[in-house]
Amino acid sequence: MDFLHELRRSFPELFDHLEEILRHFPFVEKWFLQGPLRPLLEEESKNLLSHLKEKLKPYQNTLPVFASLPPKGLAREEIWKLLSQMQQTEMGWQKGLASGAVYHGSPEHIALLNEAYSLFSQVNPLHFDLWPSASKMESEIISMAAHLFTENLSPEEKEEICGSITSGGTESIILAMKAYRDQAREERGIKQGEIIIPQTAHVAFEKAAHYLGLVVRKVGVDDNYRARVDEVKKAIQHSTICLVGSAPAFPHGSIDPIEELSELAFRHGIGFHTDACLGGFILPFAKKLGYEIPAFDFSLRGVTSLSADTHKYGYAAKGTSIILYRTKKLRQYQYFTATDWPGGLYFSPTMAGSRPGGLLAACYAAMLSLGYEGYLANTQKILHTAQKIRDGIAQIPHLKLIGNPLFIITFTSNSPHLDIYQVLDNMSQRGYSLNGLQRPRAIHLAVTLRHCEADFVERFLHDLTEAVRQCYGKPASEGTLAPVYGLAESLPIRGAIHQLLKTLLDAYYST
Ligand SMILES: Cc1ncc(COP(=O)(O)O)c(C=O)c1O
């Protein structure tokens, strides 16, 4: 975007603060977007989409497109052929090419989940009179999970711990924030609640605030990417409804100082949410294995809710997560009930109305088949593998590891001649799907059981070393996606990036 380069050259100081300025004067940003930036943005969208076209729509020329119903139903073999063709093309995750994404993925485990799902594919927990199995499975899954986070509690305290199964980490977080919002409204008369989150907290908290009409206050992190307790302390106000900490946070795998933060919340009489979506089914087992894990769960008196995703390291099928609360009273603020609807009395615990009983069954089967020992053994494998990968990356010239996390490996470039986004691009061309981070620029790999298969570590380290060698000295503007990542990270007019992302979503939905 030449116009922006010109602006940066002419007014370097103004440019450095442009993002901050625009945050306070949204009409100036609007003027930029509708005026001088408009044609450039349109051009940039076109470029981005043409770069991404192959990734987004690879079947355009190889498979039939059904933009409307086929006049006659297709034969089963035809449907099967179509689905299999796509499924077979998308098996890179099996070889460990993806960061996170598939956390178990052995054929036997997948078969178990699929069989459990198929038995219960028609079940809807909304009709619990028809399918009391849903209540049995859901309550037991919640109880099994709760046991992992309530070790030192008295029997009375344990009895109070409760929760719900949701569709994923984001829904768990949204529901917890709703519970705090409604609690603060009812018990403290707070009309517009505020939540305080570390910069590294998952973006689901911002999504929750967006949906629920809450204000988000972000606080900084220290050199190890852990929330700054002093900043949180300063940010607390009368309208603060809860504080948040991650165990660990998605970007760098850092665990926030949850003991101090939750104690702060306790002393202010406000909620504290531990986001253990990523670590909930790893950290308790890592602790058992002797790793030094700081306290993050209900053993801390200030922790009032905790999210843990069964569809990540809980090894269930995609579409389940658990939200836990310290008290049944708090969980009631999550519920929705309606008494006047002509459709009858209505009561629903989570965001969805109808819910997939098949996913409950798959989650139940995953937990029962693994048992405590299975989770323990898997955690050990993952942590061993992560250590080997970390040690290997430390040996690759021009790369620098960030932080010292257990199973999320984040690294960046420590050379002005190596753009880490070029490396990300190069790894993508080799079939990998790693996560690109921004501010600072980095790459991360969430280690799963897929990476514990024979020879993955050697293959990955070899490919990464080659990628670094090929990218060293290459200008940041070269490559397919690296310039786009670079632009997205550095462009101060964030409205332009929002617009690009929305265009991308539109493209996703085009047939
Ligand atoms: C720490 C953390 N919290 C929340 C989420 C959101 O989970 P989901 O994508 O299942 O909605 C994630 C996802 O990676 C996460 O890592």
The ligand as a Gaussian input file, in Angstrom:
#p B3LYP/6-31G(d) Opt

LIG

0 1
 C       -6.782000     -21.035000      25.777000
 C       -7.944000     -21.176000      24.842000
 N       -9.149000     -20.715000      25.212000
 C      -10.223000     -20.811000      24.406000
 C      -10.144000     -21.379000      23.163000
 C      -11.339000     -21.416000      22.262000
 O      -11.729000     -22.732000      22.018000
 P      -12.645000     -23.145000      20.786000
 O      -11.867000     -22.920000      19.548000
 O      -12.953000     -24.576000      21.074000
 O      -13.872000     -22.313000      20.817000
 C       -8.895000     -21.868000      22.740000
 C       -8.737000     -22.448000      21.408000
 O       -7.663000     -22.777000      20.963000
 C       -7.773000     -21.759000      23.594000
 O       -6.557000     -22.196000      23.226000

